[in-house]
Amino acid sequence: MKLLHYQIQIDASAEKVWEALFTQDSNKRWPAALNENTYFEGNWEQGSTMRFLDQENNGMYNLVVKNSHGSELAMKHLGWILDGELSPQDWEDSTVTYILEPNENGTILHAKVNSLDEFVDFFNSKYPQNFEKVKMLSEKS
């Protein structure tokens, strides 16, 4: 496991950044940096399961372990979704945490990804693009 850190300064309130990250309309745009046409199913409530799917009903699912609305959301990666069927994986402590830190210039968006070694290159190549899209969406609204 490797702990990865990403951050970006966004000229928008934490509430606007949160909305860009976790509402369906915005969410259908920014995850394309990770996987084209990705969308989510679920409600982001602590203890709930979120499904992240492509148009062919493939993707992954996570457990929301913490949701402090407007400031922090943490999820544990549980497994793949293949043709709509859950495929649990033993991904140890594979997690992602989003933290929104308000400052005088808007908000710093942080992500901490506890990644399996085989996914490090993927996350390092995708998260910067992902964050640029979140920045654009947050500053535009």
ZIPECOR-V603161 format. One line per field, one symbol per residue. ss: DSSP state (~ for helix, > for strand, _ for the rest). phi: phi as a letter, one per 30 degrees, with the letter a starting at -180 (. if undefined). psi: psi as a letter, one per 40 degrees, with the letter a starting at -180 (. if undefined). A space follows every 10 residues. Layout:
# ZIPECOR-V603161
ss: ???
phi: ???
psi: ???
This chain:
# ZIPECOR-V603161
ss: _>>>>>>>>> ___~~~~~~~ ~~_~~~~~~~ ~~~_____>> >_______>> >>>_____>> >>>>>>>>__ _>>>>>>>>> >>__>>>>__ ____>>>>>> >>>__>>>>> >>>>>_~~~~ ~~~~~~~~~~ ~~~~~~~~~~ _
phi: .bdcbbaadb dadedddedd dbceedddcd dedcaeidbb bkbidejccc ccbcdciclb bbcdcabcei babbbcdcld bbhicdbebc chcdbbbcbc cdbdckbccc bccccdedce dddddcdede ddddeddddd d
psi: ihhihiiihh giiddddddd deiddddedd edddhhfiii haeeiheihh hhiaeefiai iihhehgghe dhhhihhdai hhfehhgiig fbfhihhhhh hiaeebhhhi hhhhiideed dddddddddd dddddddddd .
